[in-house]
Every structure is written in C-alpha cells, then in structure tokens.
Amino acid sequence: MITAEYWIEALGLEEHVEGGYFRRTFQADHRPRISTPVGDRYTLTSIHYLLTRGSPVGHWHLNESDILHFHHHGEAITYHLLYPDGR
C-alpha cells in the first residue's frame, strides 16, 4: 500500500507553511521576474503538493500568478474558489 510517508520520502517533500507538504520542481530562471506588490515573482513555478490525514487542509490564499493543479493520486478533493465579486 502506498502511504503519504512514501510520497514524502520519494519526492523529497517538506512541510508547507499553508498546510500539507511540497517541493518545488521548476522555476523559470530563464525569464525576467514579474514585479508585484508583494515582491518579484517567477513567471512560472511548478511544485509537488501533498495533503495528508495529519495535514488535510491547504489554507486559503491569494494566488498572485496563474496556477495549474493536477490531481495524481488519492481520494477525491473539494476545491473552493472565491472570486472578487463574492461568488
């Protein structure tokens, strides 16, 4: 049986400040960064991200850049989006 501990070890994940575990797998060092009110940001990054029974929630946050999520393994997830108009 594949466990969360297996994925943490196999992918070299670290605890994420917003919950779960992660590891950055790519950052666009070959492109200029984008200036935002919270500082310069990469035009693209990619991470592995894992929620576990012990850390089952990724906390609400505002994405300052475009983001893609891929669900590769595990149980069903619920994804909530909150838009500026309140929807």
A tleap script that builds the chain and sets N, CA, C and O, in Angstrom:
source leaprc.protein.ff14SB
mol = sequence {
  NMET ILE THR ALA GLU TYR TRP ILE GLU ALA
  LEU GLY LEU GLU GLU HIE VAL GLU GLY GLY
  TYR PHE ARG ARG THR PHE GLN ALA ASP HIE
  ARG PRO ARG ILE SER THR PRO VAL GLY ASP
  ARG TYR THR LEU THR SER ILE HIE TYR LEU
  LEU THR ARG GLY SER PRO VAL GLY HIE TRP
  HIE LEU ASN GLU SER ASP ILE LEU HIE PHE
  HIE HIE HIE GLY GLU ALA ILE THR TYR HIE
  LEU LEU TYR PRO ASP GLY CARG
}
set mol.1.N position { 0.840 -1.183 0.000 }
set mol.1.CA position { 0.000 0.000 0.000 }
set mol.1.C position { 0.885 1.247 0.000 }
set mol.1.O position { 1.824 1.353 0.789 }
set mol.2.N position { 0.579 2.175 -0.883 }
set mol.2.CA position { 1.332 3.427 -0.950 }
set mol.2.C position { 0.769 4.387 0.100 }
set mol.2.O position { -0.435 4.633 0.157 }
set mol.3.N position { 1.663 4.919 0.922 }
set mol.3.CA position { 1.259 5.805 2.012 }
set mol.3.C position { 1.743 7.229 1.748 }
set mol.3.O position { 2.557 7.468 0.856 }
set mol.4.N position { 1.226 8.173 2.546 }
set mol.4.CA position { 1.696 9.560 2.471 }
set mol.4.C position { 3.184 9.617 2.773 }
set mol.4.O position { 3.918 10.370 2.134 }
set mol.5.N position { 3.633 8.831 3.739 }
set mol.5.CA position { 5.051 8.816 4.097 }
set mol.5.C position { 5.909 8.375 2.911 }
set mol.5.O position { 7.013 8.880 2.709 }
set mol.6.N position { 5.389 7.430 2.134 }
set mol.6.CA position { 6.101 7.001 0.927 }
set mol.6.C position { 6.309 8.184 -0.013 }
set mol.6.O position { 7.424 8.413 -0.481 }
set mol.7.N position { 5.228 8.952 -0.298 }
set mol.7.CA position { 5.332 10.083 -1.221 }
set mol.7.C position { 6.246 11.181 -0.665 }
set mol.7.O position { 7.028 11.770 -1.411 }
set mol.8.N position { 6.151 11.454 0.622 }
set mol.8.CA position { 7.006 12.474 1.243 }
set mol.8.C position { 8.470 12.119 1.046 }
set mol.8.O position { 9.282 12.971 0.684 }
set mol.9.N position { 8.801 10.862 1.286 }
set mol.9.CA position { 10.183 10.398 1.131 }
set mol.9.C position { 10.591 10.329 -0.343 }
set mol.9.O position { 11.650 10.828 -0.723 }
set mol.10.N position { 9.751 9.714 -1.159 }
set mol.10.CA position { 10.100 9.503 -2.566 }
set mol.10.C position { 10.269 10.814 -3.332 }
set mol.10.O position { 11.129 10.917 -4.208 }
set mol.11.N position { 9.453 11.813 -3.004 }
set mol.11.CA position { 9.509 13.086 -3.719 }
set mol.11.C position { 10.323 14.151 -2.986 }
set mol.11.O position { 10.488 15.260 -3.494 }
set mol.12.N position { 10.832 13.823 -1.796 }
set mol.12.CA position { 11.630 14.781 -1.032 }
set mol.12.C position { 10.826 15.992 -0.593 }
set mol.12.O position { 11.305 17.122 -0.675 }
set mol.13.N position { 9.594 15.757 -0.122 }
set mol.13.CA position { 8.708 16.855 0.260 }
set mol.13.C position { 9.059 17.423 1.627 }
set mol.13.O position { 9.575 16.721 2.497 }
set mol.14.N position { 8.766 18.716 1.798 }
set mol.14.CA position { 8.935 19.415 3.072 }
set mol.14.C position { 7.580 19.952 3.515 }
set mol.14.O position { 6.674 20.097 2.694 }
set mol.15.N position { 7.432 20.249 4.813 }
set mol.15.CA position { 6.184 20.846 5.290 }
set mol.15.C position { 5.973 22.198 4.634 }
set mol.15.O position { 6.911 22.980 4.478 }
set mol.16.N position { 4.730 22.467 4.249 }
set mol.16.CA position { 4.358 23.743 3.629 }
set mol.16.C position { 3.720 24.630 4.680 }
set mol.16.O position { 2.950 24.150 5.512 }
set mol.17.N position { 4.028 25.914 4.655 }
set mol.17.CA position { 3.519 26.863 5.653 }
set mol.17.C position { 1.989 26.941 5.649 }
set mol.17.O position { 1.393 27.249 6.681 }
set mol.18.N position { 1.344 26.669 4.516 }
set mol.18.CA position { -0.118 26.729 4.417 }
set mol.18.C position { -0.780 25.375 4.644 }
set mol.18.O position { -1.985 25.239 4.432 }
set mol.19.N position { -0.024 24.380 5.068 }
set mol.19.CA position { -0.556 23.040 5.285 }
set mol.19.C position { -0.035 22.086 4.232 }
set mol.19.O position { 0.309 22.504 3.126 }
set mol.20.N position { 0.025 20.819 4.563 }
set mol.20.CA position { 0.496 19.807 3.631 }
set mol.20.C position { 2.006 19.816 3.484 }
set mol.20.O position { 2.733 20.340 4.329 }
set mol.21.N position { 2.458 19.222 2.390 }
set mol.21.CA position { 3.886 19.066 2.093 }
set mol.21.C position { 4.126 19.457 0.641 }
set mol.21.O position { 3.220 19.353 -0.186 }
set mol.22.N position { 5.348 19.908 0.320 }
set mol.22.CA position { 5.622 20.336 -1.043 }
set mol.22.C position { 7.104 20.219 -1.388 }
set mol.22.O position { 7.955 20.042 -0.516 }
set mol.23.N position { 7.385 20.323 -2.675 }
set mol.23.CA position { 8.744 20.508 -3.184 }
set mol.23.C position { 8.650 21.204 -4.534 }
set mol.23.O position { 7.907 20.766 -5.413 }
set mol.24.N position { 9.391 22.272 -4.696 }
set mol.24.CA position { 9.428 22.959 -5.986 }
set mol.24.C position { 10.213 22.095 -6.963 }
set mol.24.O position { 11.303 21.616 -6.652 }
set mol.25.N position { 9.641 21.901 -8.150 }
set mol.25.CA position { 10.296 21.078 -9.164 }
set mol.25.C position { 10.802 21.899 -10.343 }
set mol.25.O position { 11.603 21.414 -11.142 }
set mol.26.N position { 10.331 23.154 -10.455 }
set mol.26.CA position { 10.772 24.021 -11.544 }
set mol.26.C position { 10.514 25.462 -11.169 }
set mol.26.O position { 9.532 25.773 -10.495 }
set mol.27.N position { 11.408 26.353 -11.611 }
set mol.27.CA position { 11.175 27.793 -11.567 }
set mol.27.C position { 11.799 28.385 -12.822 }
set mol.27.O position { 12.870 27.956 -13.251 }
set mol.28.N position { 11.129 29.371 -13.410 }
set mol.28.CA position { 11.536 29.926 -14.695 }
set mol.28.C position { 12.688 30.920 -14.521 }
set mol.28.O position { 12.507 32.131 -14.650 }
set mol.29.N position { 13.865 30.388 -14.229 }
set mol.29.CA position { 15.044 31.237 -14.061 }
set mol.29.C position { 15.459 31.916 -15.373 }
set mol.29.O position { 16.157 32.930 -15.351 }
set mol.30.N position { 15.039 31.369 -16.493 }
set mol.30.CA position { 15.431 31.896 -17.793 }
set mol.30.C position { 14.570 33.083 -18.245 }
set mol.30.O position { 14.810 33.637 -19.318 }
set mol.31.N position { 13.594 33.473 -17.465 }
set mol.31.CA position { 12.711 34.601 -17.799 }
set mol.31.C position { 12.835 35.684 -16.722 }
set mol.31.O position { 13.128 35.375 -15.568 }
set mol.32.N position { 12.612 36.954 -17.094 }
set mol.32.CA position { 12.609 38.013 -16.072 }
set mol.32.C position { 11.462 37.794 -15.099 }
set mol.32.O position { 10.398 37.311 -15.488 }
set mol.33.N position { 11.672 38.144 -13.842 }
set mol.33.CA position { 10.603 38.026 -12.849 }
set mol.33.C position { 9.581 39.140 -13.034 }
set mol.33.O position { 9.866 40.166 -13.653 }
set mol.34.N position { 8.394 38.925 -12.491 }
set mol.34.CA position { 7.294 39.873 -12.556 }
set mol.34.C position { 7.248 40.639 -11.237 }
set mol.34.O position { 7.289 40.032 -10.167 }
set mol.35.N position { 7.164 41.949 -11.307 }
set mol.35.CA position { 7.071 42.774 -10.106 }
set mol.35.C position { 5.623 42.813 -9.628 }
set mol.35.O position { 4.721 43.120 -10.408 }
set mol.36.N position { 5.392 42.502 -8.341 }
set mol.36.CA position { 4.062 42.557 -7.740 }
set mol.36.C position { 4.158 43.348 -6.437 }
set mol.36.O position { 5.261 43.599 -5.953 }
set mol.37.N position { 3.023 43.742 -5.863 }
set mol.37.CA position { 3.061 44.466 -4.589 }
set mol.37.C position { 3.716 43.675 -3.445 }
set mol.37.O position { 4.167 44.266 -2.464 }
set mol.38.N position { 3.769 42.352 -3.569 }
set mol.38.CA position { 4.384 41.533 -2.517 }
set mol.38.C position { 5.800 41.093 -2.886 }
set mol.38.O position { 6.390 40.253 -2.206 }
set mol.39.N position { 6.343 41.662 -3.961 }
set mol.39.CA position { 7.707 41.342 -4.361 }
set mol.39.C position { 7.767 40.705 -5.736 }
set mol.39.O position { 6.742 40.397 -6.343 }
set mol.40.N position { 8.979 40.516 -6.211 }
set mol.40.CA position { 9.184 39.895 -7.517 }
set mol.40.C position { 8.803 38.418 -7.473 }
set mol.40.O position { 9.058 37.718 -6.494 }
set mol.41.N position { 8.183 37.967 -8.569 }
set mol.41.CA position { 7.742 36.577 -8.653 }
set mol.41.C position { 8.219 35.970 -9.963 }
set mol.41.O position { 8.382 36.669 -10.963 }
set mol.42.N position { 8.442 34.650 -9.945 }
set mol.42.CA position { 8.753 33.931 -11.180 }
set mol.42.C position { 7.534 33.947 -12.090 }
set mol.42.O position { 6.398 33.979 -11.617 }
set mol.43.N position { 7.774 33.924 -13.403 }
set mol.43.CA position { 6.653 33.831 -14.338 }
set mol.43.C position { 6.006 32.455 -14.289 }
set mol.43.O position { 4.839 32.304 -14.649 }
set mol.44.N position { 6.762 31.445 -13.842 }
set mol.44.CA position { 6.225 30.095 -13.733 }
set mol.44.C position { 7.029 29.307 -12.712 }
set mol.44.O position { 8.260 29.334 -12.721 }
set mol.45.N position { 6.332 28.614 -11.841 }
set mol.45.CA position { 6.950 27.622 -10.973 }
set mol.45.C position { 6.073 26.376 -11.015 }
set mol.45.O position { 4.906 26.438 -11.401 }
set mol.46.N position { 6.638 25.267 -10.620 }
set mol.46.CA position { 5.897 24.014 -10.529 }
set mol.46.C position { 6.292 23.345 -9.217 }
set mol.46.O position { 7.468 23.316 -8.854 }
set mol.47.N position { 5.301 22.808 -8.509 }
set mol.47.CA position { 5.588 22.103 -7.254 }
set mol.47.C position { 4.820 20.790 -7.208 }
set mol.47.O position { 3.789 20.633 -7.860 }
set mol.48.N position { 5.338 19.854 -6.431 }
set mol.48.CA position { 4.549 18.717 -5.960 }
set mol.48.C position { 3.946 19.175 -4.646 }
set mol.48.O position { 4.629 19.813 -3.845 }
set mol.49.N position { 2.676 18.861 -4.409 }
set mol.49.CA position { 1.997 19.284 -3.184 }
set mol.49.C position { 1.149 18.121 -2.683 }
set mol.49.O position { 0.433 17.490 -3.460 }
set mol.50.N position { 1.230 17.843 -1.403 }
set mol.50.CA position { 0.546 16.682 -0.823 }
set mol.50.C position { -0.174 17.081 0.449 }
set mol.50.O position { 0.422 17.665 1.354 }
set mol.51.N position { -1.467 16.764 0.515 }
set mol.51.CA position { -2.233 16.866 1.762 }
set mol.51.C position { -2.323 15.471 2.357 }
set mol.51.O position { -2.436 14.486 1.628 }
set mol.52.N position { -2.272 15.387 3.691 }
set mol.52.CA position { -2.311 14.099 4.382 }
set mol.52.C position { -3.419 14.091 5.425 }
set mol.52.O position { -4.032 15.125 5.690 }
set mol.53.N position { -3.674 12.943 6.011 }
set mol.53.CA position { -4.660 12.874 7.097 }
set mol.53.C position { -4.232 13.761 8.265 }
set mol.53.O position { -5.078 14.354 8.934 }
set mol.54.N position { -2.935 13.854 8.514 }
set mol.54.CA position { -2.429 14.689 9.600 }
set mol.54.C position { -2.365 16.168 9.257 }
set mol.54.O position { -2.302 17.010 10.153 }
set mol.55.N position { -2.381 16.492 7.975 }
set mol.55.CA position { -2.355 17.874 7.492 }
set mol.55.C position { -3.270 17.946 6.264 }
set mol.55.O position { -2.802 18.077 5.133 }
set mol.56.N position { -4.619 17.856 6.515 }
set mol.56.CA position { -5.550 17.648 5.415 }
set mol.56.C position { -6.047 18.903 4.699 }
set mol.56.O position { -6.831 18.800 3.756 }
set mol.57.N position { -5.602 20.095 5.134 }
set mol.57.CA position { -6.156 21.326 4.582 }
set mol.57.C position { -5.053 22.208 4.025 }
set mol.57.O position { -4.044 22.444 4.689 }
set mol.58.N position { -5.244 22.696 2.804 }
set mol.58.CA position { -4.414 23.758 2.258 }
set mol.58.C position { -5.156 25.057 2.534 }
set mol.58.O position { -6.251 25.256 2.008 }
set mol.59.N position { -4.599 25.934 3.335 }
set mol.59.CA position { -5.312 27.136 3.785 }
set mol.59.C position { -5.580 28.106 2.642 }
set mol.59.O position { -4.861 28.128 1.643 }
set mol.60.N position { -6.635 28.913 2.810 }
set mol.60.CA position { -6.994 29.923 1.826 }
set mol.60.C position { -5.808 30.836 1.575 }
set mol.60.O position { -5.126 31.252 2.511 }
set mol.61.N position { -5.566 31.141 0.325 }
set mol.61.CA position { -4.530 32.106 -0.022 }
set mol.61.C position { -4.847 32.716 -1.379 }
set mol.61.O position { -5.590 32.140 -2.174 }
set mol.62.N position { -4.281 33.875 -1.634 }
set mol.62.CA position { -4.482 34.568 -2.893 }
set mol.62.C position { -3.333 34.227 -3.825 }
set mol.62.O position { -2.178 34.537 -3.535 }
set mol.63.N position { -3.646 33.594 -4.934 }
set mol.63.CA position { -2.622 33.300 -5.931 }
set mol.63.C position { -2.315 34.568 -6.710 }
set mol.63.O position { -3.199 35.160 -7.329 }
set mol.64.N position { -1.061 34.976 -6.673 }
set mol.64.CA position { -0.624 36.171 -7.378 }
set mol.64.C position { -0.260 35.874 -8.826 }
set mol.64.O position { -0.049 36.798 -9.612 }
set mol.65.N position { -0.186 34.613 -9.183 }
set mol.65.CA position { 0.193 34.201 -10.538 }
set mol.65.C position { -0.791 33.141 -11.017 }
set mol.65.O position { -1.550 32.581 -10.227 }
set mol.66.N position { -0.769 32.874 -12.316 }
set mol.66.CA position { -1.579 31.775 -12.849 }
set mol.66.C position { -1.127 30.483 -12.188 }
set mol.66.O position { 0.041 30.337 -11.830 }
set mol.67.N position { -2.053 29.548 -12.029 }
set mol.67.CA position { -1.728 28.300 -11.344 }
set mol.67.C position { -2.455 27.137 -12.017 }
set mol.67.O position { -3.604 27.274 -12.437 }
set mol.68.N position { -1.788 26.009 -12.114 }
set mol.68.CA position { -2.371 24.761 -12.608 }
set mol.68.C position { -2.260 23.730 -11.498 }
set mol.68.O position { -1.217 23.623 -10.853 }
set mol.69.N position { -3.312 22.979 -11.270 }
set mol.69.CA position { -3.275 21.884 -10.306 }
set mol.69.C position { -3.598 20.589 -11.031 }
set mol.69.O position { -4.512 20.536 -11.854 }
set mol.70.N position { -2.839 19.542 -10.719 }
set mol.70.CA position { -3.075 18.213 -11.270 }
set mol.70.C position { -3.275 17.261 -10.096 }
set mol.70.O position { -2.449 17.213 -9.186 }
set mol.71.N position { -4.354 16.516 -10.115 }
set mol.71.CA position { -4.644 15.544 -9.059 }
set mol.71.C position { -4.163 14.186 -9.545 }
set mol.71.O position { -4.785 13.586 -10.421 }
set mol.72.N position { -3.056 13.694 -8.984 }
set mol.72.CA position { -2.445 12.466 -9.472 }
set mol.72.C position { -2.841 11.207 -8.719 }
set mol.72.O position { -2.888 10.124 -9.304 }
set mol.73.N position { -3.124 11.334 -7.435 }
set mol.73.CA position { -3.310 10.128 -6.641 }
set mol.73.C position { -4.111 10.478 -5.388 }
set mol.73.O position { -4.028 11.601 -4.891 }
set mol.74.N position { -4.874 9.536 -4.887 }
set mol.74.CA position { -5.553 9.737 -3.617 }
set mol.74.C position { -7.057 9.849 -3.753 }
set mol.74.O position { -7.642 9.607 -4.809 }
set mol.75.N position { -7.653 10.225 -2.638 }
set mol.75.CA position { -9.107 10.333 -2.565 }
set mol.75.C position { -9.586 11.597 -3.268 }
set mol.75.O position { -8.791 12.463 -3.634 }
set mol.76.N position { -10.894 11.683 -3.448 }
set mol.76.CA position { -11.489 12.867 -4.072 }
set mol.76.C position { -11.187 14.115 -3.242 }
set mol.76.O position { -11.035 14.037 -2.023 }
set mol.77.N position { -11.103 15.258 -3.910 }
set mol.77.CA position { -10.844 16.515 -3.216 }
set mol.77.C position { -11.971 17.502 -3.505 }
set mol.77.O position { -12.677 17.375 -4.506 }
set mol.78.N position { -12.129 18.467 -2.639 }
set mol.78.CA position { -13.054 19.568 -2.866 }
set mol.78.C position { -12.220 20.828 -3.006 }
set mol.78.O position { -11.396 21.131 -2.143 }
set mol.79.N position { -12.428 21.549 -4.072 }
set mol.79.CA position { -11.654 22.740 -4.367 }
set mol.79.C position { -12.605 23.922 -4.372 }
set mol.79.O position { -13.577 23.929 -5.128 }
set mol.80.N position { -12.342 24.920 -3.546 }
set mol.80.CA position { -13.198 26.104 -3.451 }
set mol.80.C position { -12.489 27.304 -4.060 }
set mol.80.O position { -11.306 27.531 -3.805 }
set mol.81.N position { -13.212 28.068 -4.861 }
set mol.81.CA position { -12.692 29.307 -5.428 }
set mol.81.C position { -13.563 30.452 -4.936 }
set mol.81.O position { -14.788 30.332 -4.902 }
set mol.82.N position { -12.949 31.547 -4.560 }
set mol.82.CA position { -13.661 32.737 -4.140 }
set mol.82.C position { -13.233 33.864 -5.065 }
set mol.82.O position { -12.053 34.210 -5.117 }
set mol.83.N position { -14.190 34.445 -5.802 }
set mol.83.CA position { -13.891 35.471 -6.777 }
set mol.83.C position { -14.059 36.866 -6.166 }
set mol.83.O position { -14.764 37.023 -5.170 }
set mol.84.N position { -13.417 37.873 -6.755 }
set mol.84.CA position { -13.501 39.234 -6.210 }
set mol.84.C position { -14.928 39.754 -6.041 }
set mol.84.O position { -15.184 40.573 -5.158 }
set mol.85.N position { -15.865 39.285 -6.881 }
set mol.85.CA position { -17.258 39.754 -6.758 }
set mol.85.C position { -18.054 38.976 -5.711 }
set mol.85.O position { -19.257 39.192 -5.562 }
set mol.86.N position { -17.386 38.062 -4.976 }
set mol.86.CA position { -18.039 37.330 -3.889 }
set mol.86.C position { -18.596 35.982 -4.266 }
set mol.86.O position { -19.008 35.228 -3.385 }
set mol.87.N position { -18.628 35.642 -5.565 }
set mol.87.CA position { -19.111 34.320 -5.955 }
set mol.87.C position { -18.215 33.261 -5.360 }
set mol.87.O position { -18.445 32.070 -5.566 }
savepdb mol mol.pdb
quit
